[in-house]
Amino acid sequence: MSNVAPFPAMRPEHDAVIPSWNEEHRLLAAIRGGDRSAAEELVDRTYSSVFASMCRLCGDRELASDLTQDTYRKAWEALPGFNGQSQFFTWLYRIGYTTFLNHIRRPRLMKSLDDENMPEAPDRSPGAEEILGNAEEAEHLREAVLRLPEDLRFTVTAHFWGGLAVKEIAAIEEITTVAIRKRLHKAFSLLEQALGGNVEEERQ
């Protein structure tokens, strides 16, 4: 870790502008050289996307903020092992998703998934409009998604809430894009059953 820039202060007020592949490699090289300004820039440019993903997963903006902080801390600790074969945000999303799962798997927190008083975070994802016919049913959709089998749940949340392309998810899961599309199709079938047919499958 001695050659990696220190974990920067979080500045969530900045909008996310995911850097291009070449720019990302430049920033990562600078971070590994100890450049703190490059570390701050990379956080600034990915924070909003990570935070939005956590909001969609947990439905609570305050909790999402805590999970986002934890995600970046874990990412910084693991950064020396990041090989750059995937985009930084793709790798970051997987860390955030695992951080969220570790949180809800604590027995005392599992009840929060069915808490009628849980705050509902606004969903700004264009993909959500394609999946959900009625925005008022967003919370029901979130709960149904979280009840999917693990492989389907990750695929759906990564694609629609994390904004990852099918090929990026396939690379993470080390399976084919055809297998990922089959997962999505199966997930939609299960969600249609859970939501009474209110889910419209995205046509790729």
C-alpha positions as CSV (number, residue, x, y, z in Angstrom):
1,M,0.0,0.0,0.0
2,S,3.0,2.3,0.3
3,N,2.9,3.2,-3.4
4,V,-0.8,3.9,-3.4
5,A,-2.2,7.4,-2.7
6,P,-3.9,7.7,0.7
7,F,-7.7,7.2,0.8
8,P,-9.1,10.6,-0.1
9,A,-11.8,12.6,1.7
10,M,-15.2,11.8,0.3
11,R,-16.9,14.6,-1.6
12,P,-20.3,13.2,-2.6
13,E,-21.6,16.5,-4.0
14,H,-19.8,15.9,-7.3
15,D,-21.7,14.3,-10.2
16,A,-20.3,11.1,-11.6
17,V,-18.6,11.2,-15.0
18,I,-17.1,7.8,-15.4
19,P,-13.6,8.2,-16.9
20,S,-12.7,6.7,-20.3
21,W,-10.6,3.5,-20.3
22,N,-7.4,5.4,-21.2
23,E,-8.1,8.2,-18.7
24,E,-8.9,5.6,-16.0
25,H,-5.5,3.9,-16.5
26,R,-3.8,7.2,-16.3
27,L,-5.5,8.0,-13.0
28,L,-4.8,4.6,-11.5
29,A,-1.1,4.8,-12.5
30,A,-0.9,8.2,-10.8
31,I,-2.7,6.8,-7.7
32,R,-0.2,3.9,-7.5
33,G,2.5,6.5,-7.7
34,G,1.1,8.2,-4.6
35,D,-0.8,11.1,-6.3
36,R,-3.5,12.1,-3.9
37,S,-5.2,14.5,-6.4
38,A,-5.7,11.6,-8.9
39,A,-7.3,9.6,-6.1
40,E,-9.6,12.4,-5.3
41,E,-10.5,12.8,-9.0
42,L,-11.3,9.1,-9.4
43,V,-13.6,9.2,-6.3
44,D,-15.3,12.4,-7.5
45,R,-16.0,10.9,-10.8
46,T,-17.4,7.6,-9.6
47,Y,-19.0,8.5,-6.2
48,S,-22.5,9.4,-7.5
49,S,-22.9,6.2,-9.5
50,V,-21.8,4.0,-6.5
51,F,-24.1,6.0,-4.1
52,A,-27.0,5.7,-6.5
53,S,-26.5,1.9,-6.8
54,M,-26.4,1.5,-3.0
55,C,-29.6,3.6,-2.7
56,R,-31.4,1.3,-5.1
57,L,-30.1,-1.8,-3.2
58,C,-30.9,-0.7,0.3
59,G,-33.7,1.9,-0.1
60,D,-32.2,4.2,2.5
61,R,-30.0,7.2,1.6
62,E,-28.3,7.4,5.0
63,L,-27.4,3.7,4.9
64,A,-26.4,4.0,1.3
65,S,-23.9,6.8,2.2
66,D,-22.4,4.5,4.9
67,L,-22.1,1.6,2.5
68,T,-20.6,3.8,-0.2
69,Q,-17.9,4.9,2.3
70,D,-17.2,1.3,3.2
71,T,-17.0,0.4,-0.5
72,Y,-14.3,2.9,-1.2
73,R,-12.3,2.1,1.9
74,K,-12.3,-1.6,0.9
75,A,-11.5,-0.7,-2.7
76,W,-8.5,1.3,-1.6
77,E,-7.2,-1.5,0.6
78,A,-7.6,-3.9,-2.3
79,L,-6.3,-1.5,-5.0
80,P,-2.8,-3.0,-5.3
81,G,-4.4,-6.2,-6.4
82,F,-6.6,-4.6,-9.1
83,N,-5.3,-5.8,-12.4
84,G,-7.2,-3.3,-14.6
85,Q,-8.7,-6.0,-16.9
86,S,-12.1,-4.6,-16.1
87,Q,-13.1,-1.0,-15.7
88,F,-12.6,0.5,-12.2
89,F,-16.4,1.1,-11.7
90,T,-17.2,-2.5,-12.7
91,W,-14.8,-3.7,-10.0
92,L,-16.0,-1.1,-7.6
93,Y,-19.6,-2.2,-8.1
94,R,-18.8,-5.8,-7.1
95,I,-17.2,-4.6,-3.9
96,G,-20.2,-2.4,-3.2
97,Y,-22.6,-5.2,-3.8
98,T,-20.7,-7.6,-1.5
99,T,-20.6,-4.8,1.1
100,F,-24.4,-4.5,0.9
101,L,-24.9,-8.3,1.2
102,N,-22.6,-8.5,4.2
103,H,-24.7,-5.8,5.8
104,I,-28.2,-7.4,5.3
105,R,-27.0,-10.8,6.2
106,R,-26.6,-9.7,9.8
107,P,-29.7,-11.3,11.5
108,R,-30.8,-8.1,13.2
109,L,-30.8,-6.2,9.8
110,M,-32.7,-8.7,7.7
111,K,-36.0,-7.4,9.0
112,S,-35.4,-4.0,7.5
113,L,-36.2,-5.5,4.0
114,D,-39.8,-5.8,5.0
115,D,-40.1,-2.7,7.2
116,E,-43.1,-0.6,6.0
117,N,-41.5,2.5,7.4
118,M,-38.3,2.2,5.5
119,P,-37.5,5.4,3.6
120,E,-37.8,5.0,-0.2
121,A,-34.9,6.4,-2.2
122,P,-35.7,8.1,-5.5
123,D,-34.6,6.0,-8.4
124,R,-33.0,8.1,-11.1
125,S,-32.0,5.1,-13.3
126,P,-33.4,5.2,-16.9
127,G,-33.3,1.4,-16.8
128,A,-35.8,1.4,-13.9
129,E,-38.4,2.9,-16.2
130,E,-38.0,0.1,-18.6
131,I,-38.4,-2.6,-15.9
132,L,-41.1,-0.9,-13.8
133,G,-44.4,0.1,-15.2
134,N,-45.4,2.2,-12.2
135,A,-42.8,4.2,-10.2
136,E,-44.9,3.8,-7.0
137,E,-44.1,0.1,-7.0
138,A,-40.4,0.7,-6.8
139,E,-40.1,-0.6,-3.3
140,H,-42.0,-3.8,-4.1
141,L,-39.7,-4.4,-7.0
142,R,-36.6,-3.8,-4.8
143,E,-37.8,-6.4,-2.3
144,A,-38.7,-8.9,-5.0
145,V,-35.2,-8.4,-6.6
146,L,-33.5,-9.0,-3.3
147,R,-35.4,-12.3,-2.9
148,L,-34.1,-13.7,-6.2
149,P,-31.4,-16.4,-6.1
150,E,-27.9,-15.0,-5.6
151,D,-26.8,-15.3,-9.2
152,L,-29.9,-13.8,-10.6
153,R,-30.0,-11.0,-8.0
154,F,-26.4,-9.9,-8.8
155,T,-27.0,-10.0,-12.5
156,V,-30.2,-7.9,-12.3
157,T,-28.9,-5.3,-9.9
158,A,-25.5,-5.0,-11.7
159,H,-27.2,-4.5,-15.1
160,F,-30.2,-2.3,-14.2
161,W,-29.1,-0.6,-10.9
162,G,-25.4,-0.5,-11.4
163,G,-25.5,0.2,-15.2
164,L,-23.0,-2.6,-16.1
165,A,-23.1,-4.0,-19.6
166,V,-23.9,-7.6,-20.1
167,K,-20.4,-8.3,-21.3
168,E,-19.0,-6.7,-18.1
169,I,-21.1,-8.8,-15.9
170,A,-20.1,-11.9,-17.9
171,A,-16.5,-11.0,-17.3
172,I,-17.1,-10.7,-13.5
173,E,-19.0,-14.0,-13.3
174,E,-16.6,-15.7,-15.8
175,I,-19.4,-17.0,-17.9
176,T,-20.7,-16.2,-21.4
177,T,-22.9,-13.2,-22.4
178,V,-25.5,-15.8,-23.5
179,A,-25.6,-17.2,-20.0
180,I,-26.0,-13.7,-18.5
181,R,-29.0,-13.0,-20.9
182,K,-30.5,-16.3,-19.8
183,R,-30.2,-15.2,-16.2
184,L,-31.9,-12.0,-17.0
185,H,-34.7,-13.8,-18.8
186,K,-35.2,-16.2,-15.8
187,A,-35.1,-13.3,-13.3
188,F,-37.8,-11.5,-15.2
189,S,-40.0,-14.6,-15.2
190,L,-39.6,-14.8,-11.4
191,L,-40.2,-11.1,-10.9
192,E,-43.3,-11.3,-13.0
193,Q,-44.7,-14.0,-10.8
194,A,-43.7,-12.0,-7.6
195,L,-45.2,-8.8,-8.9
196,G,-48.3,-10.1,-10.6
197,G,-47.0,-9.5,-14.2
198,N,-46.0,-5.9,-13.7
199,V,-42.5,-6.4,-15.0
200,E,-41.6,-5.7,-18.6
201,E,-38.5,-7.5,-19.9
202,E,-35.9,-5.3,-21.5
203,R,-35.4,-6.2,-25.2
204,Q,-31.7,-6.3,-25.8
